[in-house]
Amino acid sequence: MISRREWLVSGAAAMAAAGCKTAGGSQARVRVRVWDERQPAQKKAYPNWLGNQIADHLRNVAGLSVESVCIDDPGQGLQGLESVDVLVWWGHVRHAEIEASTAARIVERIRSGNLSLLALHSAHWSRPFVEAMNAVARDRALAALPEAERARAVVVESDLLPRPWMAPGYKERLSPEVQYRRPPQGPIEVRLLRANCCFPAYRGDGKPSEVRIRLPQHPIAQGVPESFVIDQTEMYDEPFHVPSPDEVVLEEHWASGEWFRSGSVWRLGRGRIFYFRPGHETYPVFFNPNALRIVANATRWLARR
């Protein structure tokens, strides 16, 4: 049996070995873009913007090449994605300014394995994350069909609520949801209720949460204690209206009884998405060393394709 130290060393070596190689055989750096709205409220906790705080930390992580952009940059900071391996996204109040076609382009790069997405906190409603979740739901709905039916299936999509960015109530149907209609003639109809990508309750009072690691052997949890406290954070409460994650690496709990699947992974084609929930732009969550370690671990792991 190997010691914990040997396991950590071998794990770190494996992560380093998983990076891309250049034509000359040297180790290529993982190209990371941190995208941030930079809304003024961030200045309460992040003097140099929230995205820059994360980017500055990631620049100290071996093997990463990091740039920090914002929505007000040329092309909304989303030009040249062919030179990005991992896109770290913080969005909150300007989701609607991102074109649906831009989100679709990001999701296709994820599907092809050329990009991974790390969505932070209120990016649960960002257009790239929402489109990625619905791509996952669509793929799963079609994969459940026999191949002959799948090739001819017609997908009909609808939304849980009448307007985008509306939070569901506790009694709402869970989304996504799929139903199959087989008419006497013609192809099967796949009726897909799209993922709302929200939850029935939130509370911005800054009360602490306890983060509990559910998959301690997962690379995202490497070097993170089995549980730790975030002193100030916003509360989100389950159920989270997203496809069932492929892996739930960590969850959060509050003293008042709420809980959330706060570190979840989905696979889409050859790419991956990781959602990390803790946050709020007015609380210094991304000064917490364990939160920063999770972001760094996730960034490196997402780049391993």
Buried (B, 14 or more C-beta within 10 A) or exposed (E): EEEEEEEEEEBBEEBEEBBEEEEEEEEBBBBBBBBBBBBEBBBEBBEEBBBBBBBBBBBEBEBBBBBBBBBEBEEBBBEEBEEBBBBBBBBBEBBEEBEEEBBBBBBBBBBEEBBBBBBBBBBBBBBBBBBBBBBBBBBBBBEEBEEEBBEEBEEEBEBBBEEEEEBBEEEBEBBBBBEEEEEEEEEBBBBBBBBBBBBBEBBEEEBEBBBBBBBEEBBBBBBBEEEBEBEBBBBBBBBBBBBEBEBBBBBBBBEEEBBBBBBBBBBBBEBBBBBBBBBBBBBBBBEBEBBBBBBBBBBBBBBBB
